[in-house]
Amino acid sequence: MRFSEIIGPAQIILDLKATDRWAAIEELVNQLVAQKRIQESRREAVIQAVKNREKTMSTGIGFGIAIPHTSTDAIEKVTAILACSSKGISFDALDNQPVRLVLLFLVPTGQYQQHLKTLASISRFLNDRQFREKAEQVKTSDELYELILKRETS
């Protein structure tokens, strides 16, 4: 699965308001609800599922990156949202540094292989230092999406 298949300009937020991981999770899930990618009635269940996963071990992997994720029966296909924070977010990251890129993704319950493939695809992108640096400099969601497309073809 290509990264561009699970994310588009509408799922990119360049001005994340949250200052901690719990608020970031809520803000991102709320955005997916607003985009009708998650039903309003399932919002709290999804937030709780992501927070429960986060409580087992922070998904702040270092280098200013966090990848909160979980499996849920609230969706039918892989759903993701990417956000940038200019201030940085306290995410209890492995390197204790603030997080500037947060990619939340959800996988339908029981799709373990898809979960692993999605995580691997996302990690390849976010572990690329040049991609991260360019992502932090874009001015629009469309620019960041174009950067994703360009990275996939290089």
N, C-alpha and C positions, 0 to 999 in steps of 0.2 A: 504494500500500500504506500502510495506517495503521500508525503506531507500535505501537498496542495489539494489532495482529494478530501481531506478532513477539515481543512481550514480555508477560509476565503476572507476578503477584506471586511466583511460584516462581523467576522469573529476575531477581529484584531482591535485592541484597545490601546491607544498610545498614551493615555493619561490616567492610569490606574490611581484611584484616590486612596486606597487602603494603605495603612502603615504597618499592619501585621498580617501574619499568614491567615488567621481566622477571618478577618475582615476581607482579605483578598479572595478567599474561597467564596464567601457570600457574594461579593461584588461580581465575580465571574459567573457564578451560577445564576444570579439575578439577571445578568445580561443574556444568558442562554434562554432563560424563561421569557424575557422581553422579546427575543427573536423567535419564540415559539419552537425552540429546539428541545425544550423540556416543558411539560405541562405544568401550569401554575400549581395544580394540586399535588404535584410530585416534588416541588421545590425543596421543602424542608427535609424530605427523605434523602434527596440527592446531597444536600448540604451536609446532613448528618453522616452519610456514607463516606463522603470525601474527608470530613473531619476525623471520623473514626480511623480511616486509613492513615491519615496524617499523624494521629496520636501514636500509632505503632512505631513510626520512624519518620522523621522529617524528610520531605521530598525536595528540600533545598540541597541540591547536589554539589554546590560550590560554583565558583566562577560567576556568581551573580545570577544563577539559574535555579528555578524551582519547577518541578513537574508534578503537581498534585494530580492524582488519578484514582479511579476506582471502577469496579464493575457494578452495574445497577440494572434493574429491570425497568427503570423509568425511561429507557431509550431503546430504539430498535436498531440503530446503527451507531458506529463510532462517532462521537461528537467531541469537538475541541474548541478552545478559545485561547488566544494568545494575548498577553498584556505586557506593556512596558511601564516601568515606574522610573521617573526621572530622579526621585528622591531616594529610592531604595526601600525595601520592605524587610522588616525583621522576620525572618522565616526559620530561625533556628537551624540555619544551613550548616553543613558539615564543616565548612571552613570559617564559620562565624561571621561571614561577610554579608552585607545587605544584598537582597535579591532585586535585580532590575528587570529580568524577563521571567514571566510566569506563564507556563503553558498547562492549563487544566484540560484533562481529557477523560472521557467516560467511555466505557466499553459495555455492550450488553452482557448481562450475567451469563456465564457459561462459555463465553468465547475466549478461552485462555490463550490459545495460539494467536488470536487477533490482538489480544492485550499485549503480549510480548512483542509481536511484530510492530505494533504502533509505538510502543515505548522505544524500541530500537531505532525506528525511523526518526522519531523526535530527537532522540539523543544524538544521532549523527549530525543533525542540524545544529543543535544548541551547543555541542562540544566543539564546533568550528569557531575559533576565536575571531576570525575575520567576519564571519556571518554575524556574530553577536555584536561586534563593534559597529558594523554597518546598521544593524537593526536598531541600535540605540540612537542613531543619527537621523533616521527617516523622519519626515514631517507628516506623512499621511499613511493611513491603513493600506491604500492602494500601492504606495511605494514599498511598504514592507512585504506585501503579497508578491509584488514583482521581484523583490529580492529573493523570496522563497522559490519562485519559479526559476529564476536565473541559477540559483544554487543547485536545484534539482537537475538542470541540464549541463552543469559543468563537471 
